[in-house]
Amino acid sequence: MFSSRKNIYIAEAIGTFALVFAGCGAIVVNDLFSAPLGHVGISTVFGLVVMAVIYSIGNISGAHINPAVTLGFYFAGRIKKEVILPYIASQLIGAIAAAGVLKLLFSSHASLGATLPEGGILTSFVLEIILSFFLMFVILNVSTGHMEKGIMAGVAIGGTVALEALMGGPVSGASMNPARSLGPALLSGNLSTVWIYIVAPVIGAWLAHPTCRIIQGGECCHVRKSKSSL
């Protein structure tokens, strides 16, 4: 059991590292090298890396790679509370490590891809709640238990991340993920507004589970012990 749990948390750390390294790295590269990717390219990178991570580790840890998603699964009754902190700790370790590598590689970049509220504090806060709600709503509807896995789960979730980044990126940064925002913020010192990207995604994830239950019925947010060891 210990080995199995340990593998789960290692997978979450690696998956979150990949998300932050590729996604925030795309922002950094775009800023430093004459904008070869553009906004569409950066959004696509975020969607693709989420899709790749889901197909890589979805069968191991569920590929949460996001503290708000882990909490969203808890709100929906799909995981037990004792695994929340290890999941989130693993995700934060991965995110901070990725931001650290980006800082070593691109020390001249001021933000390291941190999410900043370009559209204003209130607008960005509300937008992050809505974006996180829709992301968690999709996840709950395409996942099995707390596991983001399956032939189309990666496409559905990665596609949702990409389209929300396309729409919300210029306004709030379209984080939807406290770990994705906190890692670069800590390493770059952009901490004054990071609370937006910690609080808003959790609120959005919480709002998703009653909506899923209304549409899908009790099966949407009901733990089936035979399908989850967590």
C-alpha positions as CSV (number, residue, x, y, z in Angstrom):
1,M,0.0,0.0,0.0
2,F,2.8,2.4,0.9
3,S,4.5,1.7,-2.4
4,S,1.3,2.3,-4.3
5,R,0.6,5.6,-2.5
6,K,4.2,6.7,-3.0
7,N,3.9,6.1,-6.8
8,I,0.7,8.1,-6.9
9,Y,2.4,11.2,-5.3
10,I,5.5,10.9,-7.4
11,A,3.3,10.8,-10.5
12,E,1.4,13.9,-9.3
13,A,4.7,15.8,-8.8
14,I,6.0,14.8,-12.2
15,G,2.7,15.6,-13.9
16,T,2.5,19.1,-12.3
17,F,6.2,19.7,-13.1
18,A,5.4,19.0,-16.8
19,L,2.4,21.3,-16.7
20,V,4.3,24.3,-15.3
21,F,7.5,23.7,-17.2
22,A,5.8,23.4,-20.6
23,G,3.0,25.9,-20.0
24,C,4.9,28.6,-18.2
25,G,8.0,27.8,-20.3
26,A,5.9,28.6,-23.4
27,I,5.1,32.0,-22.0
28,V,8.7,32.7,-21.1
29,V,10.0,31.6,-24.5
30,N,7.3,33.6,-26.3
31,D,8.3,36.7,-24.3
32,L,12.1,36.3,-24.8
33,F,12.3,35.1,-28.4
34,S,10.2,37.5,-30.5
35,A,6.9,35.9,-29.8
36,P,7.1,32.8,-32.0
37,L,4.1,31.1,-30.3
38,G,1.6,33.9,-29.7
39,H,-1.4,33.7,-27.5
40,V,-2.9,30.8,-29.5
41,G,0.4,28.9,-29.4
42,I,0.7,29.3,-25.6
43,S,-2.9,28.2,-25.1
44,T,-2.3,25.2,-27.3
45,V,0.8,24.2,-25.3
46,F,-1.2,24.3,-22.0
47,G,-3.9,22.1,-23.5
48,L,-1.5,19.6,-25.1
49,V,0.6,19.2,-21.9
50,V,-2.5,18.5,-19.8
51,M,-3.7,16.0,-22.4
52,A,-0.3,14.3,-22.5
53,V,-0.1,14.1,-18.7
54,I,-3.6,12.6,-18.4
55,Y,-2.7,9.9,-20.9
56,S,0.6,9.3,-19.1
57,I,-0.4,9.1,-15.4
58,G,-4.2,9.2,-15.4
59,N,-4.3,5.5,-14.6
60,I,-1.8,6.0,-11.7
61,S,-2.8,9.1,-9.8
62,G,-5.8,10.3,-11.7
63,A,-3.7,13.2,-13.1
64,H,-5.2,15.8,-10.9
65,I,-2.1,18.0,-11.3
66,N,-4.1,20.8,-9.7
67,P,-5.0,21.4,-6.0
68,A,-8.4,22.7,-7.0
69,V,-9.2,19.5,-8.9
70,T,-8.1,17.4,-5.9
71,L,-10.4,19.4,-3.7
72,G,-13.1,19.2,-6.3
73,F,-13.0,15.4,-6.2
74,Y,-13.2,15.6,-2.4
75,F,-16.2,18.0,-2.6
76,A,-17.8,15.4,-4.9
77,G,-17.2,12.6,-2.5
78,R,-14.8,10.8,-4.8
79,I,-11.6,10.8,-2.6
80,K,-11.0,10.6,1.2
81,K,-9.8,13.6,3.1
82,E,-6.6,12.0,4.3
83,V,-5.1,12.0,0.8
84,I,-5.8,15.7,0.1
85,L,-2.7,17.1,1.7
86,P,-0.3,14.5,0.1
87,Y,-1.8,15.2,-3.3
88,I,-1.5,18.9,-2.9
89,A,2.0,18.7,-1.4
90,S,3.1,16.7,-4.4
91,Q,1.6,19.1,-6.8
92,L,3.2,22.1,-5.2
93,I,6.6,20.4,-5.1
94,G,6.3,19.7,-8.8
95,A,5.2,23.3,-9.6
96,I,7.9,24.9,-7.6
97,A,10.6,22.6,-9.0
98,A,9.5,23.5,-12.5
99,A,9.5,27.2,-11.8
100,G,13.0,26.8,-10.3
101,V,14.3,25.1,-13.5
102,L,12.7,27.9,-15.6
103,K,14.5,30.5,-13.4
104,L,17.8,28.8,-13.9
105,L,17.3,28.6,-17.7
106,F,15.7,32.1,-18.2
107,S,16.8,34.2,-15.2
108,S,16.1,37.4,-17.2
109,H,12.4,36.8,-17.3
110,A,10.6,38.9,-14.7
111,S,7.5,36.7,-14.0
112,L,8.5,33.2,-15.1
113,G,5.0,32.8,-16.6
114,A,3.2,33.8,-13.4
115,T,-0.5,34.6,-13.7
116,L,-1.3,38.3,-13.3
117,P,-4.7,40.0,-13.3
118,E,-4.4,42.2,-16.4
119,G,-8.1,42.7,-16.5
120,G,-8.3,44.0,-12.9
121,I,-8.7,42.3,-9.5
122,L,-12.4,41.8,-9.4
123,T,-12.8,40.8,-13.1
124,S,-9.9,38.4,-12.9
125,F,-11.3,36.8,-9.6
126,V,-14.8,36.3,-11.1
127,L,-13.4,35.0,-14.4
128,E,-11.1,32.5,-12.6
129,I,-14.1,31.2,-10.6
130,I,-16.1,30.7,-13.8
131,L,-13.2,29.1,-15.7
132,S,-12.4,26.7,-12.8
133,F,-16.1,25.8,-12.5
134,F,-16.3,24.8,-16.2
135,L,-13.0,22.9,-16.0
136,M,-14.1,20.9,-12.9
137,F,-17.6,20.3,-14.4
138,V,-16.0,18.7,-17.5
139,I,-13.6,16.7,-15.3
140,L,-16.4,15.3,-13.2
141,N,-18.4,14.3,-16.2
142,V,-15.6,12.5,-18.1
143,S,-13.7,11.0,-15.2
144,T,-14.2,7.6,-13.5
145,G,-14.1,8.1,-9.7
146,H,-11.2,10.5,-9.1
147,M,-9.3,9.2,-12.2
148,E,-8.9,11.4,-15.3
149,K,-8.3,8.6,-17.7
150,G,-9.9,7.0,-20.8
151,I,-9.8,7.4,-24.5
152,M,-11.5,10.8,-24.6
153,A,-10.8,12.2,-21.2
154,G,-7.5,13.7,-22.2
155,V,-8.9,15.3,-25.3
156,A,-12.0,16.7,-23.4
157,I,-10.0,18.1,-20.4
158,G,-7.0,19.2,-22.4
159,G,-9.3,20.9,-24.9
160,T,-11.2,22.6,-22.1
161,V,-7.9,24.0,-20.7
162,A,-6.9,25.2,-24.2
163,L,-10.1,27.0,-25.0
164,E,-10.4,28.6,-21.6
165,A,-6.8,29.8,-21.9
166,L,-7.6,31.3,-25.3
167,M,-10.5,33.2,-23.8
168,G,-9.3,34.1,-20.3
169,G,-5.5,34.2,-20.8
170,P,-5.3,37.9,-21.7
171,V,-7.6,38.9,-18.8
172,S,-6.6,36.8,-15.8
173,G,-4.0,34.4,-17.1
174,A,-6.5,31.6,-17.1
175,S,-4.8,29.7,-14.3
176,M,-7.6,27.5,-12.9
177,N,-4.8,26.0,-10.8
178,P,-3.3,27.2,-7.6
179,A,-0.1,25.2,-8.0
180,R,0.5,26.5,-11.6
181,S,0.2,30.0,-10.3
182,L,2.0,29.6,-7.0
183,G,5.2,28.0,-8.3
184,P,6.2,30.9,-10.7
185,A,4.9,33.5,-8.2
186,L,7.2,32.2,-5.5
187,L,10.3,32.0,-7.7
188,S,9.7,35.4,-9.3
189,G,8.4,37.3,-6.3
190,N,5.0,38.2,-7.9
191,L,3.0,37.4,-4.8
192,S,0.7,40.4,-4.3
193,T,-2.2,39.0,-6.3
194,V,-1.5,35.3,-6.1
195,W,-4.4,34.9,-3.6
196,I,-6.8,35.3,-6.6
197,Y,-5.4,32.1,-8.1
198,I,-5.6,30.2,-4.9
199,V,-9.0,31.1,-3.8
200,A,-11.0,31.5,-7.0
201,P,-10.2,28.0,-8.5
202,V,-11.3,26.3,-5.2
203,I,-14.6,28.2,-5.3
204,G,-15.1,27.2,-8.9
205,A,-14.3,23.6,-8.2
206,W,-16.7,23.6,-5.3
207,L,-19.5,25.0,-7.4
208,A,-19.1,22.2,-10.0
209,H,-20.1,19.2,-8.0
210,P,-23.8,20.2,-7.2
211,T,-24.2,21.2,-10.8
212,C,-22.9,17.8,-12.0
213,R,-25.2,16.1,-9.5
214,I,-28.3,18.0,-10.8
215,I,-27.5,17.0,-14.4
216,Q,-26.1,13.5,-13.9
217,G,-27.8,12.5,-10.7
218,G,-26.3,10.9,-7.7
219,E,-23.8,8.8,-9.7
220,C,-21.9,11.9,-10.6
221,C,-20.8,12.6,-7.1
222,H,-21.0,9.3,-5.4
223,V,-18.1,7.1,-4.2
224,R,-18.1,3.6,-5.5
225,K,-15.6,1.8,-3.2
226,S,-14.9,-0.8,-5.8
227,K,-13.5,1.8,-8.2
228,S,-11.4,3.8,-5.8
229,S,-8.8,2.9,-3.2
230,L,-8.6,6.5,-2.0
